[in-house]
Amino acid sequence: VQLQAFGGGLVQAGGSLRLSCAASGRTFSSYGMGWFRQAPGEEREFVAAIRASTITTYYSDSVKGRFTISRDNAKNMVYLQMNSLKPEDTAVYYCAAAPHGYGGNYYQPNAYTYWGQGTLVTVSS
């Protein structure tokens, strides 16, 4: 499985960005998918996850109500719509795949097997 994240960039506080993640693999529709981020000097942290069902989603408290994760299984794509961006959202954002699902551990990096290369999001104040 290969993942490629793109769509990052520089945006002013209050603005929006949409991240995309393209995934390979013939059984993508069965993967649990997630987005994580890592700011300089910080540990990688959970942002959002979506189950294979496309119905069940999870968010960290820091992004709930501002970010939306979605997926298009026909296109092998996962998206992260980010609205009302804040300077503290500045980080490298990674998409991740759990081909066998992640159970209740959707927020833990070690529940995911495959990772994309990351895309940088910078939010200016």
ChimeraX attribute file (.defattr): number of C-alpha atoms within 10 A of each C-alpha:
attribute: neighborCount
match mode: 1-to-1
recipient: residues
	/A:1	15
	/A:2	14
	/A:3	22
	/A:4	18
	/A:5	24
	/A:6	21
	/A:7	16
	/A:8	18
	/A:9	14
	/A:10	13
	/A:11	18
	/A:12	14
	/A:13	17
	/A:14	14
	/A:15	14
	/A:16	17
	/A:17	18
	/A:18	16
	/A:19	23
	/A:20	21
	/A:21	25
	/A:22	16
	/A:23	24
	/A:24	13
	/A:25	12
	/A:26	9
	/A:27	11
	/A:28	21
	/A:29	20
	/A:30	16
	/A:31	21
	/A:32	23
	/A:33	33
	/A:34	32
	/A:35	29
	/A:36	22
	/A:37	22
	/A:38	19
	/A:39	16
	/A:40	9
	/A:41	6
	/A:42	9
	/A:43	9
	/A:44	17
	/A:45	17
	/A:46	23
	/A:47	25
	/A:48	25
	/A:49	27
	/A:50	22
	/A:51	22
	/A:52	20
	/A:53	13
	/A:54	17
	/A:55	9
	/A:56	10
	/A:57	17
	/A:58	17
	/A:59	21
	/A:60	15
	/A:61	10
	/A:62	12
	/A:63	18
	/A:64	12
	/A:65	12
	/A:66	13
	/A:67	20
	/A:68	20
	/A:69	23
	/A:70	21
	/A:71	21
	/A:72	12
	/A:73	17
	/A:74	8
	/A:75	12
	/A:76	17
	/A:77	20
	/A:78	24
	/A:79	22
	/A:80	23
	/A:81	14
	/A:82	20
	/A:83	17
	/A:84	15
	/A:85	23
	/A:86	19
	/A:87	15
	/A:88	13
	/A:89	20
	/A:90	20
	/A:91	21
	/A:92	18
	/A:93	28
	/A:94	26
	/A:95	31
	/A:96	29
	/A:97	25
	/A:98	24
	/A:99	20
	/A:100	13
	/A:101	18
	/A:102	19
	/A:103	10
	/A:104	8
	/A:105	11
	/A:106	24
	/A:107	20
	/A:108	14
	/A:109	19
	/A:110	11
	/A:111	20
	/A:112	22
	/A:113	14
	/A:114	17
	/A:115	22
	/A:116	20
	/A:117	14
	/A:118	23
	/A:119	21
	/A:120	20
	/A:121	23
	/A:122	20
	/A:123	20
	/A:124	16
	/A:125	11
